[in-house]
Amino acid sequence: MDHAAAKDVLRQVFGSDSDDDDTKVAYPGPSGLKVVKGWLCPYRQENLLAAIAVEEWFAGSANQAMRFGGFPAWAEDLAEGIRSHFDSEQLAERQPLFDQLIANKYRPGEGLKPHVDLMRFQDGVAIVSLQAAATLSFTKGDRRVNVLLLPGDLLLLEGEARYEWMHGITAEASQQWQDRRVARGHRISVTLRKLREDVFNQTT
Ligand SMILES: O=C(O)CCC(=O)C(=O)O
């Protein structure tokens, strides 16, 4: 997404194209849920999308790609950039920080079933959001917290947010977020996780 397109998304969602808010947002609700808004500038988003395109993961009708270990160099760089944003010291020092990558491609209106990430993965999950806005809904019983993700945002899940709340995306052409509808576009996300050591040892 070029800079003008990124500003269009911001204008559409916020009625303003100001993109200088790079604060880390902690949401009421699940502890351990954090969004680093505008983590990737439009230039870096563009480079990341170009690197993903080179992988040809989404050739044909594929809408998901999964890699274990042996990340391409761009994904190693991406992972290292995330490290300092985790709160726990253990995550800040984990080597490697991640060994599994999933890239998901959503067409406008496509959703993601609410789920808790599989227990075979350790704590500390990161999701990089690209190309279009989407609202990720976190639910626990009758509690619900909607998190708007814009292109370039980084979502971090630790502790309660990772283990006790489900997250998913409603399958709607536009989603309600606060007092407005946010149109869905073609979106790509990159999820990074690390297998538990005991699971890793069984599979290698
Ligand atoms: O696309 C997203 O933002 C969420 C991805 C996700 O939850 C997953 O890959 O398990």
The ligand as an SDF file (V2000), in Angstrom:
LIG
                    3D

 10  9  0  0  0  0  0  0  0  0999 V2000
   -5.5530  -12.1740   10.6280 O   0  0  0  0  0  0  0  0  0  0  0  0
   -5.5020  -11.8840   11.8100 C   0  0  0  0  0  0  0  0  0  0  0  0
   -5.4190  -10.7260   12.2010 O   0  0  0  0  0  0  0  0  0  0  0  0
   -5.5600  -12.9620   12.8520 C   0  0  0  0  0  0  0  0  0  0  0  0
   -4.7820  -14.1770   12.4750 C   0  0  0  0  0  0  0  0  0  0  0  0
   -4.8890  -15.2920   13.4900 C   0  0  0  0  0  0  0  0  0  0  0  0
   -5.5350  -15.1890   14.5030 O   0  0  0  0  0  0  0  0  0  0  0  0
   -4.1970  -16.5500   13.2490 C   0  0  0  0  0  0  0  0  0  0  0  0
   -3.4380  -16.6620   12.2720 O   0  0  0  0  0  0  0  0  0  0  0  0
   -4.4080  -17.4800   14.0610 O   0  0  0  0  0  0  0  0  0  0  0  0
  1  2  2  0
  2  3  1  0
  2  4  1  0
  4  5  1  0
  5  6  1  0
  6  7  2  0
  6  8  1  0
  8  9  2  0
  8 10  1  0
M  END
$$$$
